[in-house]
């Protein structure tokens, strides 16, 4: 590891130029709002939780196509953990640190435990704030209905009370960017997916 720069600084320099760089940086910032005492592993997990998209140009398209499919969500988390782990090892990080960071990234979508719940919440708050779903709509990658449902899902999965309070105004603003007025939009694909999820007993709301 370069002794003149911290791993956090190295990670920041790596992620900042990428398409999702602002989301990753704001995830770190929100994490520190929620957990001022956050240690290095948790901060690095926040900065690196989506880095599979830094090295795999098709990762974002796969995510947009199947963001609510549990297997696809977990595959994303696993791939991001592997990429982050390899990056950390290449910088001489201690294997114990690599293991903790990778484990947190594997749970950044699902939470589970105080640290993972904080990471998941910070991820959601950053998503609502930076609102990549609005970009997906502008680029024709997702319908307004899908963008709205993604935003609501990111909001609803937040567990810590402090984070939920911060999320409410961010959700309202994000929805205004993708949905005309306060209406709930529907389309055929969305309705069909909702029916399928209900039948499978795993609708995310």
N, C-alpha and C positions, 0 to 999 in steps of 0.2 A: 504493500500500500504506500502511496505517496505520502511521506511524513509531513509535508507542508500543507496538505489539504485534508479535511475530514472526509469521511465517507459520505456524509450528508452533502457536503459541497460538491463532491464528485458526482453524486447521484443527481443533484440539482442541475449541474452542467450537462449531464447526459440527457435528461428528460425534457429540459426546457425548450429545445428547438422543435420537438415533435408535435404532431397534430394535437395530441391530448396533453401536452405539457402543462397548460394552464390548469387543467383539471387535476393533474397529479400534484402540482404545487399548492393549489388551494385545498386539496385533501390534507396535505401536511399542515397547512395553516389552521384549518378547522380542527384537526386533531389537537393542536396545541391550545386552541380555545377550550376544547372539551377536557383535555388532560394536560395542564401546564407542567405536570411532573413526568410526562412521557419520556421514556428512555430511548436510547439509540435504536434498538430493534424496532420499536413501534413507529418511530419517525421514519426510518428507512422503509418499512413496509408501506407506509402511507405514500411515500414518493415513488415506490416501485410497483405498486399493486397492479398496474395495467401495462407493464412494460412488454408483455408479449406483443402488443400492437406497435411497439417501436421496431421490432425486428421481423414481424410478419405482416405484410401489407394486406393480407386477406382477413386478418383476425377481426378487424372492426366489422367488416361485412358479415362475417359469420355471427358475430354478436348481435348485430341488428336483426338478422334473420331469425335468431332463436334466443333472444334475451331472456325469455321466460321458460325455457326448456331446462329443467334441472341438470340433465346430463351435459348440455352445452355450457351452462354456467359453471359447472364444476370443472369441465375441461379447460375453460378459460383460466380459472383460478390456478389449476395445476400447471398450465403452461407458463403463466406469469411467474409462479414460484420458481420454476426451473430456470427461466431466463434470469430472474433476479439473483438466484443462487449462484449461477455460473458467473454473472457479472461481479458479484461480491468476491468470489473465490479468485477471480482474475486480478483483483486488487489486493489480494493478500489478507482478506478478512478471516478472522478466526472461525473455525468450523462451527463452534457453538453459536456464534452470532448468526451465521448463515442459516443454521437450523431453525432458530427462533424466527427470523425474518420470513423464511419460506413457509413455516407453519402458520404465521399470521396471514400471509398473502393467500394461502389456501383457504382461509376462513373469511376473507374480506367480503364475500358475497352473502354468507350465511350467518356470520357472527358466531357467538358461543363463548362465553367468558368475558370478563370485563375488558380486556385489551382488544379482543376481536370485535366486541360490540362497539367499542369506541372507534375502531378503524372502519367498520361498516357504516356507522353514523357519519363519520367525517367524509367518507366516499359519497354518501347520499347527499349531504349538505353541499359538497362541492359540485356534484352533478346538477342539483337543482339551481345552484348559483350560476354555473357556467353554461348550463342548458345545451349540451350537445344535441339533445333531441330536436331542438328547433333547427339546428343545422341539418340534421338528417332529413327533415321535412323539406327544407329549401333545396337540398341536393336531390330530392326524389328517392331517398333511401328508405323512407318510412312515411306512412300516412299520418295525417293529423291525429286520427284515432289511436294509432299505435304510439305516437309520441306522447299523447295525453296519458295513456295507460301506463307507459314506462315511468313518466314523472310521478304519477300517483303511487306506483309500486315502490319507487325509490323513497318516497316520503313515508309510506305506511310501514316499511320494514324497520324504521329507526326505533331503537329501544330506549336509550337514555332520555330521561325527561327533559334535561337541558337542551339536548339536540332536537327533540321534537318541537320544543317551543321556538327554536331558531328556524326550523324547517317550514313552519306554516306560511310566513310571508314570502319565503323563497318559492314555495310551490305556487302560490297565487300569481306571482310575477312570471314564473316560467310558463304557466298555463296561458296567460295572456299573450305570450309570444307565439304560441302554436295553435291556440283554439280561439275562434272568433267569440267575443263576449265571454260568458261563463257557461256556454252550452257544452254538453257532453256529446261528442260526435261519434258516430258509429259507421262502420262499413262492413261489407260482407265477410271479408277475411277476418276482421276482428270478432264479429259475431260467431263465426264458425270456430275460431280458436277458443273463445270463451266457453262455447258449448262442449268442446272436446275436453277442456280442462275440468269443467264441472263433472263431466262423466268420469274422468280419471281421478276425481277427488283431490285435485291439487291446484285449484284456481288460486291465484295470488291476489285477487281483488283489484 
